[in-house]
Amino acid sequence: MTESNMDMMSFKKDSGLTRFGVMATLCFLLSVQRVRAESSQEAGFPFLVTSTQAVDTVKSRAQALKEEGAGNLPAALTAWERVIDRSAATDDQLQEARAHIRGLRLKVPKNMDPTKANSWKVLVIIFRELDFSWADQEGKQVHVRKRFSAGDEKKIRTSIEAYGQHIFNLSSGMLRLEADFQVVDGPVTNLAGKGQGPFSPAPHLLFPLFKPLVKDKQYDTVFGYLKYNGDEGPAVPAPFTAATYASIREVNGAGYIMVPWHTNYPYPGETDGEMELHEWLHQIDWMFTNFLQYPDNLVPSSDTGRMEGDNRPGGDPEYFRKQEETTWMGLYRHIMEDHITRQMWSEARMFPVKKEQK
């Protein structure tokens, strides 16, 4: 058991950085304890010059150009990917490799067989009922009861299914989602927050309710959904649309994504499963750097989106969303297909490979 920094990423309203026209993303750090089954060095993927898998950047680039010239596009794509995931490439060399990969991806067949894909295990917990109170500015008690209907639960399952399809498609068929669903009848009576809020469904408060569901289980990601609007009383003030813990002990070292769910989800213009994908990509960013030991600059945050004409510092310089677009899926495609190679997706996990799997 170790102590380290953990990333928590969240969606918030902001007048400067917009998401789907109304939502923005912020990142901040919290320090918490997290669990690892083994150290990251035992995961089997040390990187760069210390790695026996390291390749020469110049030679791999030359091989990639040679294969492209000969029309051998699968070999060219593989060689460009080695520049990214197995060489000590400079930022300029990485950008060149991504530009070639972006064109080659459209011409090289993807894996279409889910049984040949690496598996990412997800637990989806639906906390069916919220029974919560707080005091308003005048000191009067505000009491709410929110309960997921069968239709609400169906929307969540549909979102998770779409999110899984995004993962498989945008990883070139190298990663597939394995999702388990569990319902906690509750009720949830305690949320994190003070005064009039906002209030968040923090995992340490919900842990007694879902502890039996994760006991002796090993998931890569756990989602926790709690209904925040509709039914009895006003909507519960929420600090974000969703937020991600990269790795926490309450779920045995898995990532945890908390969702104060609203009945108008998905939002206008948003692709179903997009919010789940955005949050999960925060965990993926953390996983590749902190667990599989890839350089931090390889995988950008899913918060790096910028609209065309937005010249503020930061953001991904290789992707800008067009004004007429209503979704950030183009950014997520760019991250998953251009920055993360097929080899990297085949390695993706939150825990070391068991000996019997090697």
Secondary structure, DSSP 8 states (H G I E B T S, - for coil): -EEEEEEEEEEE--SSS-BTTTBEEEEEEEEEEE--SS-GGGGS---GGG-TT---HHHHHHHHHHHHHTT-HHHHHHHHHHHHHSS---HHHHHHHHHHHHHHTTTS-----GGGSEEEEEEEEEE-EEEEEEE-TTS-EEEEEEE--HHHHHHHHHHHHHHHHHHHHHTTTSEEEEEEEEEE---B---B--TT---B--HHHHHHHHHHHHTT---SEEEEEEE-SSSBSS----S-S-EEESS-GGGTT-EEEEEEE-TT-S-TT--TTHHHHHHHHHHHHHIIIIIS---TTSS--TT---BTT---S-S-TT--B-TT---SHHHHHHIIIIIS-HHHHHH--SS---GGG-
